C-alpha cells in the first residue's frame, strides 16, 4: 500500500507539472552491451542533468555529453549513421544492444556489425564515439585492463 501511495503521488506530481508546463528533470540510464565471439562486454551509463555521471562506463563524461547533444533519438541516430574509414575485412560479428531511458523516453538499439572496427566507425559517424568505450588498440575498455 505504501508503494502504491508513492506511485500515485509521483503520477499526480508529473500530471500537475505537465499541466502547468513545468520542466521535470530527466535522467538517462542505459545498459550497453556488445556480444562479440561469445564474449559479452557490458557497461552501465547514468547521465544526470545535475551532478556527476554514474555507472561503470569507463568514459561516462564523454558519453553523457554526446548523448546530451543528440538532435534525434539514439536509435535513429545510430541506425542512420554511415561509417567511413578502413577496417580489416575479418568477419567477427559484434552485436550491440543499448537499452534503457534517454531523457525520460524508453530506447532500444539492437544492431549487428561485421566486426568491432565497423561498430566503432559507425558510432563515430553517429557522433557517439564514446558510447562504447574502445582502447586505442581497438579492444573494448572495460576498466579491467584486459
Phi and psi in radians as a Rosetta constraint file:
Dihedral C 1 N 2 CA 2 C 2 CIRCULARHARMONIC -1.055 0.35
Dihedral N 2 CA 2 C 2 N 3 CIRCULARHARMONIC -0.735 0.35
Dihedral C 2 N 3 CA 3 C 3 CIRCULARHARMONIC -1.202 0.35
Dihedral N 3 CA 3 C 3 N 4 CIRCULARHARMONIC -0.600 0.35
Dihedral C 3 N 4 CA 4 C 4 CIRCULARHARMONIC -1.143 0.35
Dihedral N 4 CA 4 C 4 N 5 CIRCULARHARMONIC -0.708 0.35
Dihedral C 4 N 5 CA 5 C 5 CIRCULARHARMONIC -1.132 0.35
Dihedral N 5 CA 5 C 5 N 6 CIRCULARHARMONIC -0.720 0.35
Dihedral C 5 N 6 CA 6 C 6 CIRCULARHARMONIC -1.120 0.35
Dihedral N 6 CA 6 C 6 N 7 CIRCULARHARMONIC -0.790 0.35
Dihedral C 6 N 7 CA 7 C 7 CIRCULARHARMONIC -1.079 0.35
Dihedral N 7 CA 7 C 7 N 8 CIRCULARHARMONIC -0.748 0.35
Dihedral C 7 N 8 CA 8 C 8 CIRCULARHARMONIC -1.120 0.35
Dihedral N 8 CA 8 C 8 N 9 CIRCULARHARMONIC -0.714 0.35
Dihedral C 8 N 9 CA 9 C 9 CIRCULARHARMONIC -1.092 0.35
Dihedral N 9 CA 9 C 9 N 10 CIRCULARHARMONIC -0.723 0.35
Dihedral C 9 N 10 CA 10 C 10 CIRCULARHARMONIC -1.148 0.35
Dihedral N 10 CA 10 C 10 N 11 CIRCULARHARMONIC -0.764 0.35
Dihedral C 10 N 11 CA 11 C 11 CIRCULARHARMONIC -1.080 0.35
Dihedral N 11 CA 11 C 11 N 12 CIRCULARHARMONIC -0.730 0.35
Dihedral C 11 N 12 CA 12 C 12 CIRCULARHARMONIC -1.103 0.35
Dihedral N 12 CA 12 C 12 N 13 CIRCULARHARMONIC -0.765 0.35
Dihedral C 12 N 13 CA 13 C 13 CIRCULARHARMONIC -1.095 0.35
Dihedral N 13 CA 13 C 13 N 14 CIRCULARHARMONIC -0.735 0.35
Dihedral C 13 N 14 CA 14 C 14 CIRCULARHARMONIC -1.127 0.35
Dihedral N 14 CA 14 C 14 N 15 CIRCULARHARMONIC -0.746 0.35
Dihedral C 14 N 15 CA 15 C 15 CIRCULARHARMONIC -1.077 0.35
Dihedral N 15 CA 15 C 15 N 16 CIRCULARHARMONIC -0.773 0.35
Dihedral C 15 N 16 CA 16 C 16 CIRCULARHARMONIC -1.138 0.35
Dihedral N 16 CA 16 C 16 N 17 CIRCULARHARMONIC -0.756 0.35
Dihedral C 16 N 17 CA 17 C 17 CIRCULARHARMONIC -1.093 0.35
Dihedral N 17 CA 17 C 17 N 18 CIRCULARHARMONIC -0.753 0.35
Dihedral C 17 N 18 CA 18 C 18 CIRCULARHARMONIC -1.156 0.35
Dihedral N 18 CA 18 C 18 N 19 CIRCULARHARMONIC -0.696 0.35
Dihedral C 18 N 19 CA 19 C 19 CIRCULARHARMONIC -1.129 0.35
Dihedral N 19 CA 19 C 19 N 20 CIRCULARHARMONIC -0.542 0.35
Dihedral C 19 N 20 CA 20 C 20 CIRCULARHARMONIC -1.729 0.35
Dihedral N 20 CA 20 C 20 N 21 CIRCULARHARMONIC 0.220 0.35
Dihedral C 20 N 21 CA 21 C 21 CIRCULARHARMONIC 0.931 0.35
Dihedral N 21 CA 21 C 21 N 22 CIRCULARHARMONIC 0.687 0.35
Dihedral C 21 N 22 CA 22 C 22 CIRCULARHARMONIC -1.586 0.35
Dihedral N 22 CA 22 C 22 N 23 CIRCULARHARMONIC 2.309 0.35
Dihedral C 22 N 23 CA 23 C 23 CIRCULARHARMONIC -1.329 0.35
Dihedral N 23 CA 23 C 23 N 24 CIRCULARHARMONIC 2.231 0.35
Dihedral C 23 N 24 CA 24 C 24 CIRCULARHARMONIC -1.771 0.35
Dihedral N 24 CA 24 C 24 N 25 CIRCULARHARMONIC 2.209 0.35
Dihedral C 24 N 25 CA 25 C 25 CIRCULARHARMONIC -1.022 0.35
Dihedral N 25 CA 25 C 25 N 26 CIRCULARHARMONIC 2.353 0.35
Dihedral C 25 N 26 CA 26 C 26 CIRCULARHARMONIC -1.967 0.35
Dihedral N 26 CA 26 C 26 N 27 CIRCULARHARMONIC 2.808 0.35
Dihedral C 26 N 27 CA 27 C 27 CIRCULARHARMONIC -2.304 0.35
Dihedral N 27 CA 27 C 27 N 28 CIRCULARHARMONIC 2.644 0.35
Dihedral C 27 N 28 CA 28 C 28 CIRCULARHARMONIC -1.907 0.35
Dihedral N 28 CA 28 C 28 N 29 CIRCULARHARMONIC 2.176 0.35
Dihedral C 28 N 29 CA 29 C 29 CIRCULARHARMONIC -2.209 0.35
Dihedral N 29 CA 29 C 29 N 30 CIRCULARHARMONIC 2.036 0.35
Dihedral C 29 N 30 CA 30 C 30 CIRCULARHARMONIC -2.260 0.35
Dihedral N 30 CA 30 C 30 N 31 CIRCULARHARMONIC 2.402 0.35
Dihedral C 30 N 31 CA 31 C 31 CIRCULARHARMONIC -1.796 0.35
Dihedral N 31 CA 31 C 31 N 32 CIRCULARHARMONIC 2.113 0.35
Dihedral C 31 N 32 CA 32 C 32 CIRCULARHARMONIC -2.047 0.35
Dihedral N 32 CA 32 C 32 N 33 CIRCULARHARMONIC 2.275 0.35
Dihedral C 32 N 33 CA 33 C 33 CIRCULARHARMONIC -2.477 0.35
Dihedral N 33 CA 33 C 33 N 34 CIRCULARHARMONIC 2.599 0.35
Dihedral C 33 N 34 CA 34 C 34 CIRCULARHARMONIC -2.238 0.35
Dihedral N 34 CA 34 C 34 N 35 CIRCULARHARMONIC 2.169 0.35
Dihedral C 34 N 35 CA 35 C 35 CIRCULARHARMONIC -1.839 0.35
Dihedral N 35 CA 35 C 35 N 36 CIRCULARHARMONIC 1.975 0.35
Dihedral C 35 N 36 CA 36 C 36 CIRCULARHARMONIC -2.289 0.35
Dihedral N 36 CA 36 C 36 N 37 CIRCULARHARMONIC 2.072 0.35
Dihedral C 36 N 37 CA 37 C 37 CIRCULARHARMONIC 0.899 0.35
Dihedral N 37 CA 37 C 37 N 38 CIRCULARHARMONIC 0.817 0.35
Dihedral C 37 N 38 CA 38 C 38 CIRCULARHARMONIC 1.115 0.35
Dihedral N 38 CA 38 C 38 N 39 CIRCULARHARMONIC 0.358 0.35
Dihedral C 38 N 39 CA 39 C 39 CIRCULARHARMONIC -2.002 0.35
Dihedral N 39 CA 39 C 39 N 40 CIRCULARHARMONIC 2.237 0.35
Dihedral C 39 N 40 CA 40 C 40 CIRCULARHARMONIC -1.819 0.35
Dihedral N 40 CA 40 C 40 N 41 CIRCULARHARMONIC 2.216 0.35
Dihedral C 40 N 41 CA 41 C 41 CIRCULARHARMONIC -1.952 0.35
Dihedral N 41 CA 41 C 41 N 42 CIRCULARHARMONIC 2.291 0.35
Dihedral C 41 N 42 CA 42 C 42 CIRCULARHARMONIC -2.353 0.35
Dihedral N 42 CA 42 C 42 N 43 CIRCULARHARMONIC 2.517 0.35
Dihedral C 42 N 43 CA 43 C 43 CIRCULARHARMONIC -2.437 0.35
Dihedral N 43 CA 43 C 43 N 44 CIRCULARHARMONIC 2.622 0.35
Dihedral C 43 N 44 CA 44 C 44 CIRCULARHARMONIC -2.029 0.35
Dihedral N 44 CA 44 C 44 N 45 CIRCULARHARMONIC 2.268 0.35
Dihedral C 44 N 45 CA 45 C 45 CIRCULARHARMONIC -2.188 0.35
Dihedral N 45 CA 45 C 45 N 46 CIRCULARHARMONIC 2.187 0.35
Dihedral C 45 N 46 CA 46 C 46 CIRCULARHARMONIC -2.153 0.35
Dihedral N 46 CA 46 C 46 N 47 CIRCULARHARMONIC 2.120 0.35
Dihedral C 46 N 47 CA 47 C 47 CIRCULARHARMONIC -2.026 0.35
Dihedral N 47 CA 47 C 47 N 48 CIRCULARHARMONIC 2.046 0.35
Dihedral C 47 N 48 CA 48 C 48 CIRCULARHARMONIC -1.750 0.35
Dihedral N 48 CA 48 C 48 N 49 CIRCULARHARMONIC 2.563 0.35
Dihedral C 48 N 49 CA 49 C 49 CIRCULARHARMONIC -1.183 0.35
Dihedral N 49 CA 49 C 49 N 50 CIRCULARHARMONIC -0.583 0.35
Dihedral C 49 N 50 CA 50 C 50 CIRCULARHARMONIC -2.223 0.35
Dihedral N 50 CA 50 C 50 N 51 CIRCULARHARMONIC 2.083 0.35
Dihedral C 50 N 51 CA 51 C 51 CIRCULARHARMONIC 2.028 0.35
Dihedral N 51 CA 51 C 51 N 52 CIRCULARHARMONIC -3.112 0.35
Dihedral C 51 N 52 CA 52 C 52 CIRCULARHARMONIC -1.409 0.35
Dihedral N 52 CA 52 C 52 N 53 CIRCULARHARMONIC 2.492 0.35
Dihedral C 52 N 53 CA 53 C 53 CIRCULARHARMONIC -1.107 0.35
Dihedral N 53 CA 53 C 53 N 54 CIRCULARHARMONIC 2.673 0.35
Dihedral C 53 N 54 CA 54 C 54 CIRCULARHARMONIC -2.276 0.35
Dihedral N 54 CA 54 C 54 N 55 CIRCULARHARMONIC -3.059 0.35
Dihedral C 54 N 55 CA 55 C 55 CIRCULARHARMONIC 1.717 0.35
Dihedral N 55 CA 55 C 55 N 56 CIRCULARHARMONIC -3.132 0.35
Dihedral C 55 N 56 CA 56 C 56 CIRCULARHARMONIC -1.672 0.35
Dihedral N 56 CA 56 C 56 N 57 CIRCULARHARMONIC 0.135 0.35
Dihedral C 56 N 57 CA 57 C 57 CIRCULARHARMONIC -1.083 0.35
Dihedral N 57 CA 57 C 57 N 58 CIRCULARHARMONIC 2.303 0.35
Dihedral C 57 N 58 CA 58 C 58 CIRCULARHARMONIC -1.401 0.35
Dihedral N 58 CA 58 C 58 N 59 CIRCULARHARMONIC -0.219 0.35
Dihedral C 58 N 59 CA 59 C 59 CIRCULARHARMONIC -2.282 0.35
Dihedral N 59 CA 59 C 59 N 60 CIRCULARHARMONIC 0.807 0.35
Dihedral C 59 N 60 CA 60 C 60 CIRCULARHARMONIC -1.082 0.35
Dihedral N 60 CA 60 C 60 N 61 CIRCULARHARMONIC -0.668 0.35
Dihedral C 60 N 61 CA 61 C 61 CIRCULARHARMONIC -1.104 0.35
Dihedral N 61 CA 61 C 61 N 62 CIRCULARHARMONIC -0.832 0.35
Dihedral C 61 N 62 CA 62 C 62 CIRCULARHARMONIC -1.151 0.35
Dihedral N 62 CA 62 C 62 N 63 CIRCULARHARMONIC -0.744 0.35
Dihedral C 62 N 63 CA 63 C 63 CIRCULARHARMONIC -1.119 0.35
Dihedral N 63 CA 63 C 63 N 64 CIRCULARHARMONIC -0.749 0.35
Dihedral C 63 N 64 CA 64 C 64 CIRCULARHARMONIC -1.119 0.35
Dihedral N 64 CA 64 C 64 N 65 CIRCULARHARMONIC -0.683 0.35
Dihedral C 64 N 65 CA 65 C 65 CIRCULARHARMONIC -1.100 0.35
Dihedral N 65 CA 65 C 65 N 66 CIRCULARHARMONIC -0.735 0.35
Dihedral C 65 N 66 CA 66 C 66 CIRCULARHARMONIC -1.118 0.35
Dihedral N 66 CA 66 C 66 N 67 CIRCULARHARMONIC -0.755 0.35
Dihedral C 66 N 67 CA 67 C 67 CIRCULARHARMONIC -1.124 0.35
Dihedral N 67 CA 67 C 67 N 68 CIRCULARHARMONIC -0.678 0.35
Dihedral C 67 N 68 CA 68 C 68 CIRCULARHARMONIC -1.116 0.35
Dihedral N 68 CA 68 C 68 N 69 CIRCULARHARMONIC -0.459 0.35
Dihedral C 68 N 69 CA 69 C 69 CIRCULARHARMONIC -1.537 0.35
Dihedral N 69 CA 69 C 69 N 70 CIRCULARHARMONIC -0.052 0.35
Dihedral C 69 N 70 CA 70 C 70 CIRCULARHARMONIC -1.051 0.35
Dihedral N 70 CA 70 C 70 N 71 CIRCULARHARMONIC 2.382 0.35
Dihedral C 70 N 71 CA 71 C 71 CIRCULARHARMONIC -1.698 0.35
Dihedral N 71 CA 71 C 71 N 72 CIRCULARHARMONIC -0.384 0.35
Dihedral C 71 N 72 CA 72 C 72 CIRCULARHARMONIC -2.131 0.35
Dihedral N 72 CA 72 C 72 N 73 CIRCULARHARMONIC 3.114 0.35
Dihedral C 72 N 73 CA 73 C 73 CIRCULARHARMONIC -1.142 0.35
Dihedral N 73 CA 73 C 73 N 74 CIRCULARHARMONIC 2.730 0.35
Dihedral C 73 N 74 CA 74 C 74 CIRCULARHARMONIC -1.030 0.35
Dihedral N 74 CA 74 C 74 N 75 CIRCULARHARMONIC -0.808 0.35
Dihedral C 74 N 75 CA 75 C 75 CIRCULARHARMONIC -1.141 0.35
Dihedral N 75 CA 75 C 75 N 76 CIRCULARHARMONIC -0.729 0.35
Dihedral C 75 N 76 CA 76 C 76 CIRCULARHARMONIC -1.113 0.35
Dihedral N 76 CA 76 C 76 N 77 CIRCULARHARMONIC -0.724 0.35
Dihedral C 76 N 77 CA 77 C 77 CIRCULARHARMONIC -1.068 0.35
Dihedral N 77 CA 77 C 77 N 78 CIRCULARHARMONIC -0.805 0.35
Dihedral C 77 N 78 CA 78 C 78 CIRCULARHARMONIC -1.229 0.35
Dihedral N 78 CA 78 C 78 N 79 CIRCULARHARMONIC -0.751 0.35
Dihedral C 78 N 79 CA 79 C 79 CIRCULARHARMONIC -1.073 0.35
Dihedral N 79 CA 79 C 79 N 80 CIRCULARHARMONIC -0.641 0.35
Dihedral C 79 N 80 CA 80 C 80 CIRCULARHARMONIC -1.549 0.35
Dihedral N 80 CA 80 C 80 N 81 CIRCULARHARMONIC -0.119 0.35
Dihedral C 80 N 81 CA 81 C 81 CIRCULARHARMONIC -1.225 0.35
Dihedral N 81 CA 81 C 81 N 82 CIRCULARHARMONIC 2.418 0.35
Dihedral C 81 N 82 CA 82 C 82 CIRCULARHARMONIC -2.012 0.35
Dihedral N 82 CA 82 C 82 N 83 CIRCULARHARMONIC 1.964 0.35
Dihedral C 82 N 83 CA 83 C 83 CIRCULARHARMONIC -1.208 0.35
Dihedral N 83 CA 83 C 83 N 84 CIRCULARHARMONIC 2.496 0.35
Dihedral C 83 N 84 CA 84 C 84 CIRCULARHARMONIC -2.318 0.35
Dihedral N 84 CA 84 C 84 N 85 CIRCULARHARMONIC 2.324 0.35
Dihedral C 84 N 85 CA 85 C 85 CIRCULARHARMONIC 2.355 0.35
Dihedral N 85 CA 85 C 85 N 86 CIRCULARHARMONIC 2.913 0.35
Dihedral C 85 N 86 CA 86 C 86 CIRCULARHARMONIC -1.433 0.35
Dihedral N 86 CA 86 C 86 N 87 CIRCULARHARMONIC 2.459 0.35
Dihedral C 86 N 87 CA 87 C 87 CIRCULARHARMONIC -2.428 0.35
Dihedral N 87 CA 87 C 87 N 88 CIRCULARHARMONIC 2.517 0.35
Dihedral C 87 N 88 CA 88 C 88 CIRCULARHARMONIC -1.189 0.35
Dihedral N 88 CA 88 C 88 N 89 CIRCULARHARMONIC 2.373 0.35
Dihedral C 88 N 89 CA 89 C 89 CIRCULARHARMONIC -1.466 0.35
Dihedral N 89 CA 89 C 89 N 90 CIRCULARHARMONIC 1.119 0.35
Dihedral C 89 N 90 CA 90 C 90 CIRCULARHARMONIC -1.915 0.35
Dihedral N 90 CA 90 C 90 N 91 CIRCULARHARMONIC 2.189 0.35
Dihedral C 90 N 91 CA 91 C 91 CIRCULARHARMONIC -1.481 0.35
Dihedral N 91 CA 91 C 91 N 92 CIRCULARHARMONIC 1.905 0.35
Dihedral C 91 N 92 CA 92 C 92 CIRCULARHARMONIC -2.545 0.35
Dihedral N 92 CA 92 C 92 N 93 CIRCULARHARMONIC 1.440 0.35
Dihedral C 92 N 93 CA 93 C 93 CIRCULARHARMONIC -0.874 0.35
Dihedral N 93 CA 93 C 93 N 94 CIRCULARHARMONIC 2.375 0.35
Dihedral C 93 N 94 CA 94 C 94 CIRCULARHARMONIC -2.074 0.35
Dihedral N 94 CA 94 C 94 N 95 CIRCULARHARMONIC 1.945 0.35
Dihedral C 94 N 95 CA 95 C 95 CIRCULARHARMONIC -1.720 0.35
Dihedral N 95 CA 95 C 95 N 96 CIRCULARHARMONIC 1.992 0.35
Dihedral C 95 N 96 CA 96 C 96 CIRCULARHARMONIC -1.674 0.35
Dihedral N 96 CA 96 C 96 N 97 CIRCULARHARMONIC 2.293 0.35
Dihedral C 96 N 97 CA 97 C 97 CIRCULARHARMONIC -2.288 0.35
Dihedral N 97 CA 97 C 97 N 98 CIRCULARHARMONIC 2.199 0.35
Dihedral C 97 N 98 CA 98 C 98 CIRCULARHARMONIC -2.221 0.35
Dihedral N 98 CA 98 C 98 N 99 CIRCULARHARMONIC 2.104 0.35
Dihedral C 98 N 99 CA 99 C 99 CIRCULARHARMONIC -2.358 0.35
Dihedral N 99 CA 99 C 99 N 100 CIRCULARHARMONIC 2.628 0.35
Dihedral C 99 N 100 CA 100 C 100 CIRCULARHARMONIC 2.524 0.35
Dihedral N 100 CA 100 C 100 N 101 CIRCULARHARMONIC -2.544 0.35
Dihedral C 100 N 101 CA 101 C 101 CIRCULARHARMONIC -2.199 0.35
Dihedral N 101 CA 101 C 101 N 102 CIRCULARHARMONIC 2.276 0.35
Dihedral C 101 N 102 CA 102 C 102 CIRCULARHARMONIC -2.097 0.35
Dihedral N 102 CA 102 C 102 N 103 CIRCULARHARMONIC 2.068 0.35
Dihedral C 102 N 103 CA 103 C 103 CIRCULARHARMONIC 0.879 0.35
Dihedral N 103 CA 103 C 103 N 104 CIRCULARHARMONIC 0.766 0.35
Dihedral C 103 N 104 CA 104 C 104 CIRCULARHARMONIC 1.409 0.35
Dihedral N 104 CA 104 C 104 N 105 CIRCULARHARMONIC 0.022 0.35
Dihedral C 104 N 105 CA 105 C 105 CIRCULARHARMONIC -2.012 0.35
Dihedral N 105 CA 105 C 105 N 106 CIRCULARHARMONIC 2.364 0.35
Dihedral C 105 N 106 CA 106 C 106 CIRCULARHARMONIC -1.096 0.35
Dihedral N 106 CA 106 C 106 N 107 CIRCULARHARMONIC 2.420 0.35
Dihedral C 106 N 107 CA 107 C 107 CIRCULARHARMONIC -2.414 0.35
Dihedral N 107 CA 107 C 107 N 108 CIRCULARHARMONIC 2.599 0.35
Dihedral C 107 N 108 CA 108 C 108 CIRCULARHARMONIC -2.566 0.35
Dihedral N 108 CA 108 C 108 N 109 CIRCULARHARMONIC 2.150 0.35
Dihedral C 108 N 109 CA 109 C 109 CIRCULARHARMONIC -2.111 0.35
Dihedral N 109 CA 109 C 109 N 110 CIRCULARHARMONIC 2.180 0.35
Dihedral C 109 N 110 CA 110 C 110 CIRCULARHARMONIC -2.336 0.35
Dihedral N 110 CA 110 C 110 N 111 CIRCULARHARMONIC 1.934 0.35
Dihedral C 110 N 111 CA 111 C 111 CIRCULARHARMONIC -2.382 0.35
Dihedral N 111 CA 111 C 111 N 112 CIRCULARHARMONIC 2.579 0.35
Dihedral C 111 N 112 CA 112 C 112 CIRCULARHARMONIC -2.042 0.35
Dihedral N 112 CA 112 C 112 N 113 CIRCULARHARMONIC 2.334 0.35
Dihedral C 112 N 113 CA 113 C 113 CIRCULARHARMONIC -2.100 0.35
Dihedral N 113 CA 113 C 113 N 114 CIRCULARHARMONIC 2.654 0.35
Dihedral C 113 N 114 CA 114 C 114 CIRCULARHARMONIC -1.119 0.35
Dihedral N 114 CA 114 C 114 N 115 CIRCULARHARMONIC -0.447 0.35
Dihedral C 114 N 115 CA 115 C 115 CIRCULARHARMONIC -2.907 0.35
Dihedral N 115 CA 115 C 115 N 116 CIRCULARHARMONIC 3.033 0.35
Dihedral C 115 N 116 CA 116 C 116 CIRCULARHARMONIC -1.182 0.35
Dihedral N 116 CA 116 C 116 N 117 CIRCULARHARMONIC -0.461 0.35
Dihedral C 116 N 117 CA 117 C 117 CIRCULARHARMONIC -1.122 0.35
Dihedral N 117 CA 117 C 117 N 118 CIRCULARHARMONIC -0.800 0.35
Dihedral C 117 N 118 CA 118 C 118 CIRCULARHARMONIC -1.146 0.35
Dihedral N 118 CA 118 C 118 N 119 CIRCULARHARMONIC -0.672 0.35
Dihedral C 118 N 119 CA 119 C 119 CIRCULARHARMONIC -1.016 0.35
Dihedral N 119 CA 119 C 119 N 120 CIRCULARHARMONIC -0.860 0.35
Dihedral C 119 N 120 CA 120 C 120 CIRCULARHARMONIC -1.071 0.35
Dihedral N 120 CA 120 C 120 N 121 CIRCULARHARMONIC -0.784 0.35
Dihedral C 120 N 121 CA 121 C 121 CIRCULARHARMONIC -1.137 0.35
Dihedral N 121 CA 121 C 121 N 122 CIRCULARHARMONIC -0.631 0.35
Dihedral C 121 N 122 CA 122 C 122 CIRCULARHARMONIC -1.155 0.35
Dihedral N 122 CA 122 C 122 N 123 CIRCULARHARMONIC -0.804 0.35
Dihedral C 122 N 123 CA 123 C 123 CIRCULARHARMONIC -1.139 0.35
Dihedral N 123 CA 123 C 123 N 124 CIRCULARHARMONIC -0.628 0.35
Dihedral C 123 N 124 CA 124 C 124 CIRCULARHARMONIC -1.131 0.35
Dihedral N 124 CA 124 C 124 N 125 CIRCULARHARMONIC -0.766 0.35
Dihedral C 124 N 125 CA 125 C 125 CIRCULARHARMONIC -1.100 0.35
Dihedral N 125 CA 125 C 125 N 126 CIRCULARHARMONIC -0.526 0.35
Dihedral C 125 N 126 CA 126 C 126 CIRCULARHARMONIC -1.379 0.35
Dihedral N 126 CA 126 C 126 N 127 CIRCULARHARMONIC -0.113 0.35
Dihedral C 126 N 127 CA 127 C 127 CIRCULARHARMONIC 1.437 0.35
Dihedral N 127 CA 127 C 127 N 128 CIRCULARHARMONIC 0.338 0.35
Dihedral C 127 N 128 CA 128 C 128 CIRCULARHARMONIC -2.212 0.35
Dihedral N 128 CA 128 C 128 N 129 CIRCULARHARMONIC 0.884 0.35
Dihedral C 128 N 129 CA 129 C 129 CIRCULARHARMONIC -1.163 0.35
Dihedral N 129 CA 129 C 129 N 130 CIRCULARHARMONIC -0.253 0.35
Dihedral C 129 N 130 CA 130 C 130 CIRCULARHARMONIC -1.854 0.35
Dihedral N 130 CA 130 C 130 N 131 CIRCULARHARMONIC 0.003 0.35
Dihedral C 130 N 131 CA 131 C 131 CIRCULARHARMONIC -1.175 0.35
Dihedral N 131 CA 131 C 131 N 132 CIRCULARHARMONIC -0.580 0.35
Dihedral C 131 N 132 CA 132 C 132 CIRCULARHARMONIC -1.951 0.35
Dihedral N 132 CA 132 C 132 N 133 CIRCULARHARMONIC 1.957 0.35
Dihedral C 132 N 133 CA 133 C 133 CIRCULARHARMONIC -1.288 0.35
Dihedral N 133 CA 133 C 133 N 134 CIRCULARHARMONIC 2.126 0.35
Dihedral C 133 N 134 CA 134 C 134 CIRCULARHARMONIC -1.945 0.35
Dihedral N 134 CA 134 C 134 N 135 CIRCULARHARMONIC 2.553 0.35
Dihedral C 134 N 135 CA 135 C 135 CIRCULARHARMONIC -1.416 0.35
Dihedral N 135 CA 135 C 135 N 136 CIRCULARHARMONIC 2.934 0.35
Dihedral C 135 N 136 CA 136 C 136 CIRCULARHARMONIC -1.039 0.35
Dihedral N 136 CA 136 C 136 N 137 CIRCULARHARMONIC -0.522 0.35
Dihedral C 136 N 137 CA 137 C 137 CIRCULARHARMONIC -1.462 0.35
Dihedral N 137 CA 137 C 137 N 138 CIRCULARHARMONIC 0.066 0.35
Dihedral C 137 N 138 CA 138 C 138 CIRCULARHARMONIC 1.615 0.35
Dihedral N 138 CA 138 C 138 N 139 CIRCULARHARMONIC -0.095 0.35
Dihedral C 138 N 139 CA 139 C 139 CIRCULARHARMONIC -1.389 0.35
Dihedral N 139 CA 139 C 139 N 140 CIRCULARHARMONIC 2.869 0.35
Dihedral C 139 N 140 CA 140 C 140 CIRCULARHARMONIC -1.382 0.35
Dihedral N 140 CA 140 C 140 N 141 CIRCULARHARMONIC 2.392 0.35
Dihedral C 140 N 141 CA 141 C 141 CIRCULARHARMONIC -1.621 0.35
Dihedral N 141 CA 141 C 141 N 142 CIRCULARHARMONIC 1.792 0.35
Dihedral C 141 N 142 CA 142 C 142 CIRCULARHARMONIC -1.768 0.35
Dihedral N 142 CA 142 C 142 N 143 CIRCULARHARMONIC -0.021 0.35
Dihedral C 142 N 143 CA 143 C 143 CIRCULARHARMONIC 1.458 0.35
Dihedral N 143 CA 143 C 143 N 144 CIRCULARHARMONIC 0.003 0.35
Dihedral C 143 N 144 CA 144 C 144 CIRCULARHARMONIC -1.727 0.35
Dihedral N 144 CA 144 C 144 N 145 CIRCULARHARMONIC 0.049 0.35
Dihedral C 144 N 145 CA 145 C 145 CIRCULARHARMONIC 0.920 0.35
Dihedral N 145 CA 145 C 145 N 146 CIRCULARHARMONIC 0.809 0.35
